[in-house]
Amino acid sequence: MNDRRRGVLIGLAVGDAMGAAVEFSSPGSFAPVTGYRNGGPHGLEAGEWTDDTSMALALADSIASVGWDLNDQARRYVEWWKTGKYSVNGRCFDIGITTSHALNNFQANQDALASGDTSERASGNGSIMRLAPVPIRYAELYPNKIEELSCLADESSLPTHPSEQCRSACRYLAIVLAALVRGEDRAAVLSPDWRPLRLLNDIKPLHALIQKVAQGSFRNKQPPAIEGSGWVVKSLEAALWAYHDADTFEESVLRAVNLGDDADTTGAISGQLAGAFWGESNIPGSLRSGLARMDMLENALAGIVGE
């Protein structure tokens, strides 16, 4: 199981790094991504990752250091934003508008529960992109304590993305990732009749738009209807589309990043899914060896997985 737990975070970073060079590029406007490449809007080196991985590392560090504390999570996000801690190159070069507004509020009020914008218009993908540490650390809560796991996933969104769409997406994705980490069959987990999905809705109904995705909207669409969007609904749908019938980890992530637009985050979310399913050992060696600052990932994994 630890191979799959490790795969969730490493998969996130691989997908993030593969998409970084084509972030904000319209689909079809770039040579198809086949591996790491340098450049992109932030001028990164091949294999370097962005805010998706940085925020996941901050979340992992918080969980490992103090347990579950939303204010501590927010403080670590601020530390990344202001000092570059958890960044691949020591500086914060990319932060979403919704995230920066929430963290600015947190600096003023020191209350992670009152910092984010709860409105539907603030439903970006910034909390599902960093989610990995929650299902990694708390995988043992699945399947017998789904309510507790879903509550943690929901709460993890609150410091920056407290809209119901974002919270629902975190609840659903966390349960899916935990099930995959525990070795459940992919087709069963993604089925609209999956029993844990019914339990999740019994505990607290998913937002209607997230429910449509969970019911399989991704199965019957192709690009351009599938979009590498920054909107949490479309982002989750695109990542599941890329993953649900891929034959390998690499195929899943390449499908995601080649959608363009918010390519690093679509890659990061699909990478979490693919990593949970195939495990670290089935991520191609070239992608693992080419990933920047693996030492930072190993430090985070030591805190939330151990050996």
Buried (B, 14 or more C-beta within 10 A) or exposed (E): EBEBBBBBBBBBBBBBBBBBBBBEBEBEEBEEBEBBBEEBBBEBBBBBBBBBBBBBBBBBBBBBEEEBBBBBBBBBBBBBBEEBBBBBBEEBBBBBEBBBBBBEBBBEEEEBBBBBBBEEEBBBBBBBBBBBBBBBBBBEBBBEEBEEBBBBBBBBBBBBBBBBBBBBBBBBBBBBBBBBBBEBEBEEBBBEEBEBBEBBBEBBEBBEBBBBBBBBBBEEEEBEEBBBBBBBBBBBBBBBBBBBBBEEBBBBBBBBBBBBBBBBBBBBBBBBBBBBBBBBEBBBEEBBEBBBBBEBBBBBBEBBBEE
